[in-house]
Amino acid sequence: MIKHSTVLLAGVLALAMGSKAAAADIVDTAVAAGQFKTLVAAVKAAGLVDTLKGPGPFTVFAPTDEAFAKLPAGTLKSLLKPENKEKLQKILTYHVVAGGVMANEVVKLDSAKTVEGRQVAIKVAGGGVMVNNARVIKTDIAASNGVIHVIDTVLLPE
């Protein structure tokens, strides 16, 4: 009897811990990952935290800190200024697609409409997926309100 109770308790704890991990929204998931410090700072500067904590679902093509570092010198610093908030919002919403689109669905697409309003091109090439000129380097990071796909380049709407 004790053995069964212990197994049952362990199962309940595992479920509770699993559901807590799955309860993190896109913003909290990005913060916890540690490789999106610049993206999180930009989301805050653009006033988009509440939106990305909303019900969604959202698909976010999330540039890493290294992707932001590839921008021309001074670009990021300029974008983070309050007077450039609208421009920053357009760039960030260009990384977001409405709906939760997992990798197995992304590879079937040739484009996707972003929340910003424009399309991003999607192409399967060289054993990987490209979104415009960015390579998808990690897929299907689940959040309670969507999914994150990690990219190596910041997408800039033309």
C-alpha positions in Angstrom: 0.0 0.0 0.0 2.8 2.4 0.9 4.6 1.6 -2.4 1.4 2.5 -4.4 0.9 5.7 -2.5 4.5 6.8 -3.1 4.1 6.1 -6.8 0.8 8.0 -6.9 2.3 11.0 -5.0 5.3 11.0 -7.4 3.0 11.0 -10.3 0.9 13.9 -8.9 4.1 15.9 -8.2 5.4 15.2 -11.7 2.1 16.4 -13.2 2.0 19.5 -11.1 5.6 20.4 -12.0 5.0 19.6 -15.6 1.9 21.8 -15.8 3.7 24.6 -14.0 6.5 24.5 -16.6 4.0 24.6 -19.4 2.2 27.5 -17.8 5.0 30.0 -18.8 3.9 32.4 -21.5 6.1 33.5 -24.5 7.7 36.3 -22.6 8.5 34.3 -19.5 9.7 31.4 -21.7 12.1 33.8 -23.5 13.4 35.2 -20.2 14.0 31.7 -18.8 15.9 30.6 -22.0 18.6 33.2 -21.3 19.6 33.7 -25.0 16.9 36.4 -25.7 18.0 39.2 -23.3 18.1 41.7 -26.1 14.7 40.6 -27.5 13.1 40.8 -24.1 14.6 44.3 -23.6 13.2 45.3 -27.0 9.8 43.9 -26.2 9.7 45.9 -23.0 10.9 49.1 -24.8 8.2 48.6 -27.5 5.5 48.2 -24.9 4.6 44.7 -26.2 5.0 42.6 -23.0 1.3 42.6 -22.2 0.5 41.6 -25.8 2.9 38.7 -25.8 1.6 37.6 -22.4 -1.9 37.6 -23.8 -4.0 34.5 -24.8 -2.5 34.2 -28.3 -1.7 31.8 -29.6 1.4 33.3 -31.2 4.3 32.0 -33.2 7.4 34.0 -32.5 10.5 33.8 -34.7 12.9 34.9 -31.9 16.3 36.3 -32.7 19.0 35.4 -30.3 21.3 38.0 -28.6 23.9 37.1 -31.2 21.4 37.9 -34.0 20.9 41.4 -32.5 24.7 41.8 -32.3 24.9 41.4 -36.1 22.9 44.6 -36.6 24.9 47.6 -37.8 26.6 49.5 -35.0 24.2 51.8 -33.2 21.0 50.4 -34.7 19.8 48.6 -31.6 20.7 51.5 -29.3 18.7 53.8 -31.6 15.7 51.5 -31.8 15.5 51.3 -28.0 15.0 55.0 -27.7 11.5 56.1 -26.8 11.2 58.2 -29.9 11.6 55.1 -32.0 9.0 53.0 -30.2 6.7 52.7 -33.2 9.5 51.6 -35.5 10.6 49.0 -32.9 7.0 47.8 -32.6 6.9 47.2 -36.4 10.1 45.3 -36.4 9.1 43.1 -33.4 5.6 42.4 -34.7 7.2 41.4 -38.0 8.6 38.4 -36.0 5.2 37.3 -34.8 2.5 35.2 -36.7 -0.9 34.7 -35.3 -1.6 31.1 -34.3 0.6 28.4 -32.9 2.5 27.1 -35.9 4.8 24.1 -35.1 7.8 23.2 -37.1 6.1 20.4 -39.0 3.6 22.9 -40.2 6.1 25.7 -40.9 8.0 23.5 -43.4 4.8 23.2 -45.5 4.5 27.0 -45.9 6.2 29.2 -48.4 5.1 32.4 -46.6 3.3 33.6 -43.5 1.5 36.8 -42.7 3.0 38.6 -39.7 1.1 40.5 -37.0 2.9 43.6 -38.5 0.9 43.0 -41.7 3.5 41.9 -44.2 4.5 38.5 -45.3 7.7 36.6 -44.4 9.1 34.2 -46.9 9.6 30.6 -45.7 11.9 28.2 -47.5 13.3 24.8 -46.7 16.9 24.7 -47.9 20.1 22.9 -47.1 18.4 20.7 -44.5 17.0 23.7 -42.6 14.3 26.3 -42.7 14.9 30.0 -43.7 12.5 32.8 -42.7 13.5 35.6 -45.1 17.3 35.7 -44.6 17.2 34.1 -41.1 18.0 30.5 -40.4 15.8 28.7 -37.9 18.3 27.2 -35.5 15.8 25.7 -32.9 12.2 24.9 -33.2 9.1 24.2 -31.1 9.8 25.8 -27.8 6.4 25.5 -26.3 4.8 28.3 -24.2 1.3 28.4 -22.7 0.2 30.9 -25.4 2.1 29.8 -28.4 5.5 28.6 -29.7 9.0 30.1 -30.2 11.2 29.2 -33.2 14.8 30.6 -32.7 16.4 32.4 -35.6 19.9 33.7 -36.2 19.2 37.0 -37.8 16.8 39.9 -36.9 14.0 40.2 -39.5 13.6 43.7 -40.8 10.5 44.7 -42.7 11.3 46.4 -46.0 
